[in-house]
Amino acid sequence: MKKVGRIKGLMLMAILVLPLVVVGCKAAAPTPATDGTSLYNYITQQNDYHKWKMWPGKQALYPGTEPHGALLTTYVTDNAFSAIDGKEGSIPNGSIVVKENYMPDKTLAAITVMYKVKGYDPEHNDWFWLKYAPDGKIDVSGKVDMCYGCHGGKRDNDYIMTSPLR
Ligand code: HEC
């Protein structure tokens, strides 16, 4: 009898606790792994970047410079938005910046992404870099020297080009 009671108790606990665990995991949407496909799936499916805020002070299709494209639309996660808007001096871990690069005729040419992951690449402020085509084909990803080579000109601005962080 005692044993049955304990099993019942365990079952009851499982029924009560499991949904909480599932909901808890969902709420703290895990950030993507550091590989191109995981990051791509995350920003296009799990946490569609089109629903994010745009870079503070920038509208869709603002003029860009070489090499990214004539017109740019840049989205940021909330933690990045607050840091940029609040002039915090750097972008926090877990932030993602997604920039759509358009041709002068407004055709989407490529998407470039920066994703900050604590400990990923301490020599270059822990940025993970990704560039992919509009059809989703990944061009480059990871520690891409071509990307941080140029962005490194703004090392004192956390490798960020678009606006001063202070
Ligand atoms: C030759 C220099 C250069 C190279 C190479 C370069 N970028 Fe950029 N990047 C810029 C500039 C300049 C901006 C600011 C937007 C603009 O005016 O085009 C920028 C902006 C960005 C932004 C918006 C956040 C920010 O830093 O302002 C992202 C994201 C980005 N680049 C990703 C990449 C990725 C990924 C690569 C490599 C595939 C790359 N960039 C290579 C110069 C470069």
py3Dmol code that shows the C-alpha trace and the ligand (Angstrom):
import py3Dmol

protein = """\
ATOM      1  CA  MET A   1       0.000   0.000   0.000  1.00  0.00           C
ATOM      2  CA  LYS A   2       2.764   2.355   1.002  1.00  0.00           C
ATOM      3  CA  LYS A   3       4.637   1.680  -2.234  1.00  0.00           C
ATOM      4  CA  VAL A   4       1.576   2.360  -4.355  1.00  0.00           C
ATOM      5  CA  GLY A   5       1.146   5.631  -2.523  1.00  0.00           C
ATOM      6  CA  ARG A   6       4.682   6.652  -3.311  1.00  0.00           C
ATOM      7  CA  ILE A   7       4.301   5.787  -6.996  1.00  0.00           C
ATOM      8  CA  LYS A   8       1.089   7.749  -7.129  1.00  0.00           C
ATOM      9  CA  GLY A   9       2.880  10.649  -5.474  1.00  0.00           C
ATOM     10  CA  LEU A  10       5.685  10.518  -8.008  1.00  0.00           C
ATOM     11  CA  MET A  11       3.229  10.386 -10.884  1.00  0.00           C
ATOM     12  CA  LEU A  12       1.357  13.346  -9.503  1.00  0.00           C
ATOM     13  CA  MET A  13       4.599  15.281  -9.145  1.00  0.00           C
ATOM     14  CA  ALA A  14       5.562  14.433 -12.719  1.00  0.00           C
ATOM     15  CA  ILE A  15       2.190  15.613 -13.987  1.00  0.00           C
ATOM     16  CA  LEU A  16       2.460  18.856 -12.067  1.00  0.00           C
ATOM     17  CA  VAL A  17       6.125  19.601 -12.658  1.00  0.00           C
ATOM     18  CA  LEU A  18       6.655  18.495 -16.266  1.00  0.00           C
ATOM     19  CA  PRO A  19       4.544  21.228 -17.894  1.00  0.00           C
ATOM     20  CA  LEU A  20       6.423  23.831 -15.826  1.00  0.00           C
ATOM     21  CA  VAL A  21       9.759  22.486 -17.057  1.00  0.00           C
ATOM     22  CA  VAL A  22       8.553  22.512 -20.669  1.00  0.00           C
ATOM     23  CA  VAL A  23       7.169  26.037 -20.397  1.00  0.00           C
ATOM     24  CA  GLY A  24      10.324  27.191 -18.601  1.00  0.00           C
ATOM     25  CA  CYS A  25      12.547  25.894 -21.385  1.00  0.00           C
ATOM     26  CA  LYS A  26      10.417  27.596 -23.990  1.00  0.00           C
ATOM     27  CA  ALA A  27      10.464  30.930 -22.177  1.00  0.00           C
ATOM     28  CA  ALA A  28      14.236  30.969 -21.975  1.00  0.00           C
ATOM     29  CA  ALA A  29      14.520  30.343 -25.741  1.00  0.00           C
ATOM     30  CA  PRO A  30      18.042  28.942 -25.965  1.00  0.00           C
ATOM     31  CA  THR A  31      20.412  30.915 -28.155  1.00  0.00           C
ATOM     32  CA  PRO A  32      21.671  29.049 -31.220  1.00  0.00           C
ATOM     33  CA  ALA A  33      24.828  26.934 -31.377  1.00  0.00           C
ATOM     34  CA  THR A  34      27.887  28.411 -33.082  1.00  0.00           C
ATOM     35  CA  ASP A  35      27.437  26.912 -36.508  1.00  0.00           C
ATOM     36  CA  GLY A  36      26.002  28.539 -39.612  1.00  0.00           C
ATOM     37  CA  THR A  37      23.003  26.235 -39.978  1.00  0.00           C
ATOM     38  CA  SER A  38      21.887  26.565 -36.341  1.00  0.00           C
ATOM     39  CA  LEU A  39      22.142  30.337 -36.473  1.00  0.00           C
ATOM     40  CA  TYR A  40      20.351  30.467 -39.840  1.00  0.00           C
ATOM     41  CA  ASN A  41      17.511  28.236 -38.579  1.00  0.00           C
ATOM     42  CA  TYR A  42      17.233  30.276 -35.400  1.00  0.00           C
ATOM     43  CA  ILE A  43      16.905  33.685 -37.077  1.00  0.00           C
ATOM     44  CA  THR A  44      14.605  32.459 -39.850  1.00  0.00           C
ATOM     45  CA  GLN A  45      12.414  30.019 -37.890  1.00  0.00           C
ATOM     46  CA  GLN A  46      12.629  29.861 -34.079  1.00  0.00           C
ATOM     47  CA  ASN A  47      13.053  33.619 -33.657  1.00  0.00           C
ATOM     48  CA  ASP A  48      12.277  35.216 -37.041  1.00  0.00           C
ATOM     49  CA  TYR A  49      14.410  38.336 -37.292  1.00  0.00           C
ATOM     50  CA  HIS A  50      11.778  40.179 -39.343  1.00  0.00           C
ATOM     51  CA  LYS A  51       9.863  40.612 -36.065  1.00  0.00           C
ATOM     52  CA  TRP A  52      12.799  42.276 -34.297  1.00  0.00           C
ATOM     53  CA  LYS A  53      13.400  45.987 -33.900  1.00  0.00           C
ATOM     54  CA  MET A  54      15.489  47.779 -36.471  1.00  0.00           C
ATOM     55  CA  TRP A  55      18.854  49.332 -35.589  1.00  0.00           C
ATOM     56  CA  PRO A  56      18.136  52.362 -33.364  1.00  0.00           C
ATOM     57  CA  GLY A  57      17.562  55.385 -35.568  1.00  0.00           C
ATOM     58  CA  LYS A  58      17.635  53.429 -38.871  1.00  0.00           C
ATOM     59  CA  GLN A  59      14.690  52.760 -41.146  1.00  0.00           C
ATOM     60  CA  ALA A  60      14.320  50.054 -43.792  1.00  0.00           C
ATOM     61  CA  LEU A  61      16.532  50.478 -46.864  1.00  0.00           C
ATOM     62  CA  TYR A  62      18.935  53.096 -45.554  1.00  0.00           C
ATOM     63  CA  PRO A  63      21.970  53.877 -47.707  1.00  0.00           C
ATOM     64  CA  GLY A  64      25.010  51.644 -47.128  1.00  0.00           C
ATOM     65  CA  THR A  65      28.637  51.601 -48.181  1.00  0.00           C
ATOM     66  CA  GLU A  66      31.034  49.068 -49.722  1.00  0.00           C
ATOM     67  CA  PRO A  67      31.163  46.094 -49.457  1.00  0.00           C
ATOM     68  CA  HIS A  68      27.697  45.452 -48.073  1.00  0.00           C
ATOM     69  CA  GLY A  69      25.316  46.998 -50.537  1.00  0.00           C
ATOM     70  CA  ALA A  70      23.648  50.174 -51.715  1.00  0.00           C
ATOM     71  CA  LEU A  71      20.675  49.794 -49.389  1.00  0.00           C
ATOM     72  CA  LEU A  72      20.566  48.120 -46.001  1.00  0.00           C
ATOM     73  CA  THR A  73      17.933  47.028 -43.511  1.00  0.00           C
ATOM     74  CA  THR A  74      19.344  46.004 -40.144  1.00  0.00           C
ATOM     75  CA  TYR A  75      17.537  44.181 -37.339  1.00  0.00           C
ATOM     76  CA  VAL A  76      18.780  43.644 -33.795  1.00  0.00           C
ATOM     77  CA  THR A  77      17.725  41.537 -30.811  1.00  0.00           C
ATOM     78  CA  ASP A  78      16.309  43.469 -27.844  1.00  0.00           C
ATOM     79  CA  ASN A  79      19.499  43.197 -25.769  1.00  0.00           C
ATOM     80  CA  ALA A  80      21.518  44.715 -28.637  1.00  0.00           C
ATOM     81  CA  PHE A  81      18.904  47.423 -29.178  1.00  0.00           C
ATOM     82  CA  SER A  82      19.101  48.568 -25.531  1.00  0.00           C
ATOM     83  CA  ALA A  83      22.910  48.578 -25.564  1.00  0.00           C
ATOM     84  CA  ILE A  84      23.121  50.615 -28.789  1.00  0.00           C
ATOM     85  CA  ASP A  85      20.317  52.963 -27.830  1.00  0.00           C
ATOM     86  CA  GLY A  86      21.662  53.371 -24.288  1.00  0.00           C
ATOM     87  CA  LYS A  87      25.235  54.040 -25.546  1.00  0.00           C
ATOM     88  CA  GLU A  88      26.553  51.246 -23.345  1.00  0.00           C
ATOM     89  CA  GLY A  89      29.867  51.015 -25.200  1.00  0.00           C
ATOM     90  CA  SER A  90      29.569  47.375 -26.275  1.00  0.00           C
ATOM     91  CA  ILE A  91      27.003  44.791 -27.289  1.00  0.00           C
ATOM     92  CA  PRO A  92      26.070  42.108 -24.719  1.00  0.00           C
ATOM     93  CA  ASN A  93      26.601  38.359 -25.097  1.00  0.00           C
ATOM     94  CA  GLY A  94      23.773  36.560 -26.854  1.00  0.00           C
ATOM     95  CA  SER A  95      23.000  39.543 -29.105  1.00  0.00           C
ATOM     96  CA  ILE A  96      22.361  39.077 -32.810  1.00  0.00           C
ATOM     97  CA  VAL A  97      22.543  41.702 -35.583  1.00  0.00           C
ATOM     98  CA  VAL A  98      21.038  40.767 -38.961  1.00  0.00           C
ATOM     99  CA  LYS A  99      21.692  43.038 -41.928  1.00  0.00           C
ATOM    100  CA  GLU A 100      19.937  42.637 -45.265  1.00  0.00           C
ATOM    101  CA  ASN A 101      22.034  43.911 -48.147  1.00  0.00           C
ATOM    102  CA  TYR A 102      20.156  45.200 -51.186  1.00  0.00           C
ATOM    103  CA  MET A 103      21.173  46.198 -54.700  1.00  0.00           C
ATOM    104  CA  PRO A 104      20.304  49.710 -55.888  1.00  0.00           C
ATOM    105  CA  ASP A 105      17.097  48.302 -57.489  1.00  0.00           C
ATOM    106  CA  LYS A 106      16.061  46.904 -54.058  1.00  0.00           C
ATOM    107  CA  THR A 107      16.775  43.281 -54.913  1.00  0.00           C
ATOM    108  CA  LEU A 108      17.998  41.415 -51.831  1.00  0.00           C
ATOM    109  CA  ALA A 109      21.592  40.335 -52.528  1.00  0.00           C
ATOM    110  CA  ALA A 110      22.806  38.794 -49.265  1.00  0.00           C
ATOM    111  CA  ILE A 111      22.243  38.681 -45.514  1.00  0.00           C
ATOM    112  CA  THR A 112      25.134  39.262 -43.107  1.00  0.00           C
ATOM    113  CA  VAL A 113      24.907  38.434 -39.420  1.00  0.00           C
ATOM    114  CA  MET A 114      26.955  39.063 -36.284  1.00  0.00           C
ATOM    115  CA  TYR A 115      26.220  36.972 -33.203  1.00  0.00           C
ATOM    116  CA  LYS A 116      28.067  37.478 -29.919  1.00  0.00           C
ATOM    117  CA  VAL A 117      28.816  34.331 -27.917  1.00  0.00           C
ATOM    118  CA  LYS A 118      30.739  34.493 -24.644  1.00  0.00           C
ATOM    119  CA  GLY A 119      34.141  32.805 -25.063  1.00  0.00           C
ATOM    120  CA  TYR A 120      33.694  32.012 -28.776  1.00  0.00           C
ATOM    121  CA  ASP A 121      36.566  34.134 -30.136  1.00  0.00           C
ATOM    122  CA  PRO A 122      38.045  36.275 -27.353  1.00  0.00           C
ATOM    123  CA  GLU A 123      40.658  37.744 -29.703  1.00  0.00           C
ATOM    124  CA  HIS A 124      37.912  39.341 -31.767  1.00  0.00           C
ATOM    125  CA  ASN A 125      35.365  40.257 -29.103  1.00  0.00           C
ATOM    126  CA  ASP A 126      33.570  36.892 -29.352  1.00  0.00           C
ATOM    127  CA  TRP A 127      31.714  37.614 -32.597  1.00  0.00           C
ATOM    128  CA  PHE A 128      30.414  34.765 -34.753  1.00  0.00           C
ATOM    129  CA  TRP A 129      30.060  35.889 -38.402  1.00  0.00           C
ATOM    130  CA  LEU A 130      27.623  34.596 -41.001  1.00  0.00           C
ATOM    131  CA  LYS A 131      26.850  35.512 -44.583  1.00  0.00           C
ATOM    132  CA  TYR A 132      24.165  33.753 -46.591  1.00  0.00           C
ATOM    133  CA  ALA A 133      22.291  34.162 -49.871  1.00  0.00           C
ATOM    134  CA  PRO A 134      18.571  35.017 -50.047  1.00  0.00           C
ATOM    135  CA  ASP A 135      17.852  31.333 -50.841  1.00  0.00           C
ATOM    136  CA  GLY A 136      19.518  30.374 -47.523  1.00  0.00           C
ATOM    137  CA  LYS A 137      22.769  29.046 -48.982  1.00  0.00           C
ATOM    138  CA  ILE A 138      25.536  29.771 -46.479  1.00  0.00           C
ATOM    139  CA  ASP A 139      28.470  31.619 -47.961  1.00  0.00           C
ATOM    140  CA  VAL A 140      30.765  31.925 -44.918  1.00  0.00           C
ATOM    141  CA  SER A 141      30.321  31.341 -41.191  1.00  0.00           C
ATOM    142  CA  GLY A 142      32.275  31.246 -37.951  1.00  0.00           C
ATOM    143  CA  LYS A 143      35.546  33.076 -37.289  1.00  0.00           C
ATOM    144  CA  VAL A 144      35.749  34.747 -40.693  1.00  0.00           C
ATOM    145  CA  ASP A 145      38.959  36.774 -41.030  1.00  0.00           C
ATOM    146  CA  MET A 146      37.578  38.666 -44.001  1.00  0.00           C
ATOM    147  CA  CYS A 147      34.760  40.021 -41.817  1.00  0.00           C
ATOM    148  CA  TYR A 148      36.683  40.843 -38.639  1.00  0.00           C
ATOM    149  CA  GLY A 149      39.626  42.078 -40.714  1.00  0.00           C
ATOM    150  CA  CYS A 150      37.589  45.054 -41.861  1.00  0.00           C
ATOM    151  CA  HIS A 151      35.345  45.418 -38.796  1.00  0.00           C
ATOM    152  CA  GLY A 152      38.522  45.317 -36.658  1.00  0.00           C
ATOM    153  CA  GLY A 153      39.082  48.907 -37.728  1.00  0.00           C
ATOM    154  CA  LYS A 154      36.377  49.592 -35.132  1.00  0.00           C
ATOM    155  CA  ARG A 155      37.819  47.363 -32.413  1.00  0.00           C
ATOM    156  CA  ASP A 156      37.315  50.142 -29.860  1.00  0.00           C
ATOM    157  CA  ASN A 157      33.643  50.183 -30.888  1.00  0.00           C
ATOM    158  CA  ASP A 158      33.123  46.413 -30.353  1.00  0.00           C
ATOM    159  CA  TYR A 159      33.693  45.762 -34.108  1.00  0.00           C
ATOM    160  CA  ILE A 160      30.523  47.710 -34.863  1.00  0.00           C
ATOM    161  CA  MET A 161      30.490  49.986 -37.906  1.00  0.00           C
ATOM    162  CA  THR A 162      26.971  51.370 -38.144  1.00  0.00           C
ATOM    163  CA  SER A 163      27.059  53.815 -35.243  1.00  0.00           C
ATOM    164  CA  PRO A 164      29.181  54.766 -32.238  1.00  0.00           C
ATOM    165  CA  LEU A 165      28.322  52.749 -29.132  1.00  0.00           C
ATOM    166  CA  ARG A 166      29.307  55.557 -26.766  1.00  0.00           C
TER     167      ARG A 166
END
"""
ligand_1 = """\
43
HEC
C 35.621 46.148 -46.292
C 35.002 46.293 -45.003
C 33.951 45.276 -44.541
C 33.961 43.905 -44.649
C 34.984 43.011 -45.338
C 32.784 43.436 -43.957
N 32.062 44.489 -43.460
Fe 30.346 44.381 -42.367
N 30.232 46.413 -42.319
C 31.114 47.284 -42.929
C 30.602 48.641 -42.843
C 31.265 49.900 -43.391
C 29.376 48.548 -42.160
C 28.399 49.684 -41.833
C 27.209 49.626 -42.780
C 27.526 50.225 -44.098
O 27.677 51.432 -44.166
O 27.631 49.469 -45.075
C 29.182 47.140 -41.832
C 28.124 46.655 -41.092
C 27.915 45.334 -40.788
C 26.873 44.817 -39.928
C 25.919 45.680 -39.084
C 26.575 45.857 -37.693
C 27.759 46.787 -37.725
O 28.908 46.339 -37.519
O 27.564 47.993 -37.946
C 26.947 43.465 -39.963
C 26.039 42.487 -39.244
C 28.059 43.113 -40.818
N 28.639 44.261 -41.303
C 28.460 41.812 -41.074
C 29.575 41.489 -41.843
C 29.968 40.123 -42.151
C 29.250 38.870 -41.687
C 31.082 40.201 -42.937
C 31.883 39.072 -43.573
C 31.137 38.195 -44.441
C 31.383 41.623 -43.111
N 30.454 42.350 -42.427
C 32.446 42.102 -43.835
C 32.321 46.939 -43.506
C 32.735 45.638 -43.798
"""
view = py3Dmol.view(width=600, height=400)
view.addModel(protein, "pdb")
view.setStyle({"model": 0}, {"cartoon": {"style": "trace"}})
view.addModel(ligand_1, "xyz")
view.setStyle({"model": 1}, {"stick": {}})
view.zoomTo()
view.show()
